Amino acid sequence: TQNLCCHLGCRLFPNGTSDSFYEVTLNGTAFLTFHVPNATWERRWPGRDEVAAFAEKELMKYSKTTLELQHFLNTTCVGILQAQSPVTGKQSGRSHAPLVLGLILGTFALLGMAVGIFLCTGGSC
């Protein structure tokens, strides 16, 4: 049994700066992270592991998806926080929940597909 967990989001700091993140863990150990400033995936798995190298290589093949993920984390996510913040903006009447949920589910589906491709082409299927 493998346990793959993804954590993504953004933080808005009181001084107006923000930080966005996307982290993947495998069985509780850091596996991959998405480096938001340059839209690249980076291995975090300890040592030189073929699984992490393959997953990173496969995810980097989808440049349009990585750029869209970068835009979501830097712009959409931060914009939602700014709109909800009592300091920087007012709460908007329109809900962004369907958009956010759709993007998150799509990202999970892409990551699941990449891991599935790895498992099937790596001789484990």
C-alpha positions in Angstrom: 0.0 0.0 0.0 1.3 3.4 -1.0 0.0 6.7 0.6 0.4 9.7 -1.7 -0.6 13.1 -0.2 -0.7 16.4 -1.9 -0.8 19.8 -0.2 -1.2 23.0 -2.1 -2.2 26.5 -1.3 -0.9 30.0 -0.6 -0.4 32.3 2.4 -0.9 36.0 2.6 1.3 37.8 5.1 0.4 41.0 6.9 3.0 43.0 5.0 1.2 42.2 1.7 3.7 39.6 0.5 2.5 36.0 -0.3 3.9 32.5 -0.6 2.5 29.7 -2.6 3.2 26.0 -2.4 2.5 22.5 -3.7 4.1 19.6 -1.9 3.7 15.8 -2.5 4.6 13.2 0.1 4.8 9.5 -0.4 4.3 7.4 2.7 4.8 10.4 4.9 8.2 11.4 3.3 8.7 14.4 1.1 8.6 13.3 -2.5 8.2 16.2 -4.9 7.6 19.9 -4.6 6.5 22.4 -7.2 8.9 25.4 -7.3 6.3 28.1 -8.0 8.6 31.0 -9.2 10.0 29.1 -12.2 7.2 26.5 -12.6 9.3 23.4 -12.1 8.9 20.2 -10.2 11.8 19.2 -7.8 12.6 15.9 -6.2 12.6 15.8 -2.4 12.9 12.1 -2.0 16.0 11.2 0.1 18.9 9.8 -2.0 18.8 9.0 -5.7 15.5 7.3 -6.2 14.3 6.3 -9.7 10.7 6.7 -8.7 11.1 10.4 -7.8 13.3 11.0 -10.9 10.7 9.4 -13.2 7.8 11.3 -11.6 9.7 14.6 -11.9 10.5 13.9 -15.6 7.0 12.9 -16.5 5.4 15.9 -14.7 7.8 18.3 -16.5 6.5 17.1 -19.9 3.3 18.9 -19.3 4.5 22.5 -19.7 1.0 24.0 -20.2 -0.2 22.3 -17.0 2.8 23.5 -15.0 2.3 27.1 -16.2 -1.4 26.9 -15.3 -0.6 25.6 -11.9 1.9 28.4 -11.4 -0.7 31.0 -12.4 -3.3 29.4 -10.1 -0.9 29.5 -7.1 0.5 32.9 -7.8 -2.6 34.7 -9.0 -5.9 33.0 -8.4 -5.1 31.6 -4.9 -3.5 34.8 -3.7 -6.3 36.9 -5.3 -8.9 34.8 -3.3 -7.0 35.5 -0.1 -6.7 39.2 -0.8 -10.4 39.4 -1.6 -11.3 37.7 1.7 -8.8 39.8 3.7 -10.2 42.6 5.9 -7.0 44.5 5.3 -6.5 44.3 1.5 -10.0 43.8 0.2 -13.6 43.1 0.9 -15.3 39.8 0.8 -16.7 39.3 -2.7 -20.3 38.0 -3.2 -19.3 35.4 -5.8 -17.9 32.1 -4.6 -14.6 30.9 -6.0 -15.1 27.4 -4.4 -16.1 25.6 -7.6 -13.1 27.0 -9.5 -10.7 26.1 -6.7 -12.2 22.6 -6.2 -12.0 22.0 -10.0 -8.4 23.0 -10.2 -7.4 21.0 -7.2 -9.2 17.9 -8.5 -7.6 18.3 -11.9 -4.2 18.6 -10.4 -4.7 15.5 -8.3 -5.9 13.7 -11.4 -2.7 14.7 -13.3 -0.5 13.6 -10.5 -2.3 10.3 -10.1 -2.0 9.8 -13.8 1.8 10.4 -13.7 2.2 8.0 -10.8 0.1 5.4 -12.6 2.2 5.8 -15.8 5.3 5.2 -13.7 3.9 2.2 -12.0 2.8 0.7 -15.3 5.9 1.5 -17.3 8.3 0.8 -14.4 7.5 -2.9 -14.4 5.4 -2.9 -11.3 2.0 -3.5 -13.1 
